């Protein structure tokens, strides 16, 4: 026992100089913030493909991003409209780009439901894109003619109306179509029949004329008609929103387990260089969250988001699961 105590004391004594040295050692400077990533990309103008015509909401979001992104990259960012097939033509061009300077602003369907809807889709949403950022989101507004009741009473009337009620959308497989089919399940097995139209103006005309009894439309389309007293807002699809602060959410009408938004995202081809992906992942979220950009997008009917690539990937995964379920249950296909 005495030997053990002496050994312990000897170790403690020998450790004192080391402990003192450690305490008196100069402190390491605090870690500095990461310096901006510097790459040799881009080396020429960048193309930003949009699958919808000029003046559409995805086009406006793309053009709002293009100017500050051009300044950040030191190269022109040129928006090119390639409309058709609900944005799938432009998405396909992006997926097959090989020049390392072609990107795309796409919408929900191009990255989630397209593969399940189109048997001959020329690209694979799960494999053919580099995810860069979720740019913007917006709820939809469930609207009805002004002679319809509000809140819970509206859904009671819709259930009683059965398949004599109709709803409109901008086409088979659109967010308005799939969203309404999801809503029909969430709101108590509504039986309203889908009528597709060429665009939201035609949907609004059908509502005003009484050909359809409800539709999910963007706030920018709905609000002027609602404020003019021509249409009634039943609720927003994704909770209360500053975009339409006077409109309640559908949850307030006791529609549970229903949350839907339209959104835009920035993507590149899967073969996009790491240098490009790194630079864009640094610049794009910063630009989208900038107060000036945020306000411009808000004025267009968008909520600015600006996620890291992982945020976009997560959004795609979750929504693909939800939309895949309703597509399978309803047997929806587009040839």
C-alpha positions, 0 to 999 in steps of 0.5 A: 500500500505504501508503494502504491501511494508513493507511485501515485504521488510521484505521478502527480508531481511529474504531471505538474510541469506539464499541466502548468505548461498547458495552462500557460500555453498561448491561446489558439486564435478563434476560427475565422469565418469560411472565406468565399469559395473561389472557383474558375466557373463560370467561364462564359454566359450561363443559360437559365431555361424556363419551361413556361412563357414570358410573364408566367410566375416561374419566368418572373422568379427566374428573371428576378434571380438572373440579374443579381446572380449575374453580378455575383458570378461575373458572367451574364445569366440569360433566361431562355423560355422553352415552354411546353408539356407543363415545363417538361420540355425545358426540364429535359433540355437541362437534364441533357445539357453537357456544356456546364453552363445550362441551368433550369428553373423548374416547378414541382411537377417536373421533379416529383409527379412527372415520372409517375404521370408520363409513361414516356417522360424523356428524363428521370427526375430522380437521377438526371438533375443536380439539386441546387436550391428551392427558390420560392413557394406559394400556397394555392387558394381554394375559390368558389362562386360567391353564392357558395357558403364559407368554411365547413358549410362549403364542404358539406355542400360539396359532399351533398353535391356529389358528382354533380359538382365540378372543379377546374384546373389548368390540365391533367397532372397539374398541381391544381388537378392533383391538389384537388384530388388530394383535397377530395380525400382530405375533406371527406371523400368529395366526388366532384368531377375534374374539368381541365382548361388551357389556363387559369384565366379560363378556370376563373371564367368557368367559375364566374359562369357557374360551369365549375363550383371550385378550383385551386388557383395561385393567390395572384390570380385569385386575389383580384377576383376576391377583392372585386367580390366576384369569387369567394375564398374558401381557404389557403392550402398551406396555412396562413400566408402573408401573400394573402393575409386576409384569407384563412387556411383550409385547416381552419375549416377543419380540413386535416392532413392537407398541406400543398404549395406550388414552388420553383427550384434551381437545378442543373444536369446531374453531370454539372461540375462540382465547381459549378455546384459549389459556387451556386450553392454559395451564391443562390441562397444568399441572393434569394434571401436578400431583402430586395430580392425577397420583396420583388418575389413577394410582389410577384406572389412568391415567398422567398426560400433559398435552401441548400441543395439538401433542402431541395432534395428533402422537399422533392422526396416528401412531395413525391411520396404524397403525390405518388400516393394520390396518383396511384389511388386515382389511377391518373396517367398522361400519355 
